[in-house]
């Protein structure tokens, strides 16, 4: 990826067709130095004024050019409650700004 990136995180309600934006953030790939970017609550659109998002909350993005683990980040993994369905046809998950 190169250039401007916008990331939106939604709360998907399985019992409804609606999706609520939890937060939104934007950055340019030129801002990445090293392997990660960290955004605090004050940096996140929607979450910055939302009392449901904790004041100590943050979003950390970890980047790698290969699928191998990055030295120093070996312990990162999804929580047991995080389920990623890569075989979905949901347009929200498969959305691509270049299509």
C-alpha positions as CSV (number, residue, x, y, z in Angstrom):
1,X,0.0,0.0,0.0
2,X,1.2,3.5,-0.8
3,X,-0.5,6.9,-0.3
4,X,-3.5,8.0,1.8
5,X,-5.2,5.3,3.8
6,X,-8.6,5.6,5.6
7,X,-9.6,2.9,8.0
8,X,-13.1,2.6,9.4
9,X,-14.1,0.2,12.2
10,X,-17.7,-0.8,12.3
11,X,-19.8,-2.6,14.9
12,X,-21.6,-5.1,12.7
13,X,-24.9,-6.2,14.1
14,X,-25.7,-9.7,12.9
15,X,-29.4,-9.4,13.6
16,X,-29.7,-6.1,11.6
17,X,-28.5,-4.7,8.3
18,X,-27.1,-1.6,10.0
19,X,-23.5,-0.9,11.0
20,X,-22.4,1.7,13.4
21,X,-19.0,3.4,12.9
22,X,-16.9,2.9,16.1
23,X,-14.0,5.0,14.8
24,X,-12.3,6.2,11.7
25,X,-8.7,7.2,11.1
26,X,-6.6,8.4,8.2
27,X,-2.9,8.5,7.6
28,X,-0.4,8.6,4.8
29,X,2.0,5.6,4.3
30,X,4.9,8.1,4.4
31,X,4.1,8.6,8.1
32,X,5.1,5.0,8.9
33,X,8.5,4.7,10.5
34,X,9.4,1.3,11.8
35,X,6.6,-1.3,12.0
36,X,3.8,0.4,13.8
37,X,1.5,3.4,14.2
38,X,-0.4,4.1,17.4
39,X,-3.5,6.3,17.5
40,X,-5.0,7.5,20.8
41,X,-8.6,8.2,21.4
42,X,-8.1,11.9,20.6
43,X,-6.8,10.9,17.1
44,X,-9.9,8.8,16.2
45,X,-12.8,10.4,14.5
46,X,-16.1,9.4,16.1
47,X,-14.4,7.8,19.2
48,X,-12.8,11.0,20.4
49,X,-16.1,12.3,21.8
50,X,-17.8,9.0,22.5
51,X,-18.0,8.1,26.2
52,X,-18.4,4.4,25.3
53,X,-14.8,4.4,23.9
54,X,-12.5,4.4,27.0
55,X,-10.2,7.4,27.5
56,X,-7.2,5.1,27.6
57,X,-8.3,3.3,24.4
58,X,-6.0,3.2,21.4
59,X,-5.6,1.6,18.0
60,X,-2.2,0.1,17.1
61,X,-1.5,-0.8,13.5
62,X,1.5,-3.2,12.9
63,X,2.9,-3.4,9.4
64,X,5.0,-6.1,7.7
65,X,6.2,-6.6,4.2
66,X,6.1,-10.4,4.6
67,X,3.9,-12.9,6.5
68,X,6.7,-13.8,8.9
69,X,6.5,-12.6,12.4
70,X,8.3,-9.3,13.1
71,X,11.0,-9.6,15.7
72,X,9.7,-8.1,19.0
73,X,6.1,-8.6,17.9
74,X,5.9,-12.4,18.2
75,X,3.4,-12.3,21.0
76,X,0.7,-10.4,19.0
77,X,-2.3,-12.4,18.2
78,X,-6.1,-12.0,17.9
79,X,-8.1,-12.4,21.1
80,X,-10.1,-15.6,21.2
81,X,-13.3,-13.5,20.6
82,X,-12.0,-12.1,17.3
83,X,-13.3,-14.0,14.3
84,X,-12.2,-13.1,10.8
85,X,-14.3,-14.6,8.0
86,X,-12.2,-14.3,4.8
87,X,-14.8,-16.2,2.7
88,X,-17.5,-13.7,3.0
89,X,-19.1,-11.8,0.2
90,X,-20.2,-9.0,2.5
91,X,-19.3,-5.8,0.5
92,X,-18.3,-4.0,3.7
93,X,-15.5,-6.5,4.4
94,X,-14.5,-6.9,0.7
95,X,-14.7,-3.1,-0.1
96,X,-11.8,-1.8,-2.1
97,X,-11.5,1.8,-3.2
98,X,-9.9,0.9,-6.5
99,X,-12.8,-1.4,-7.7
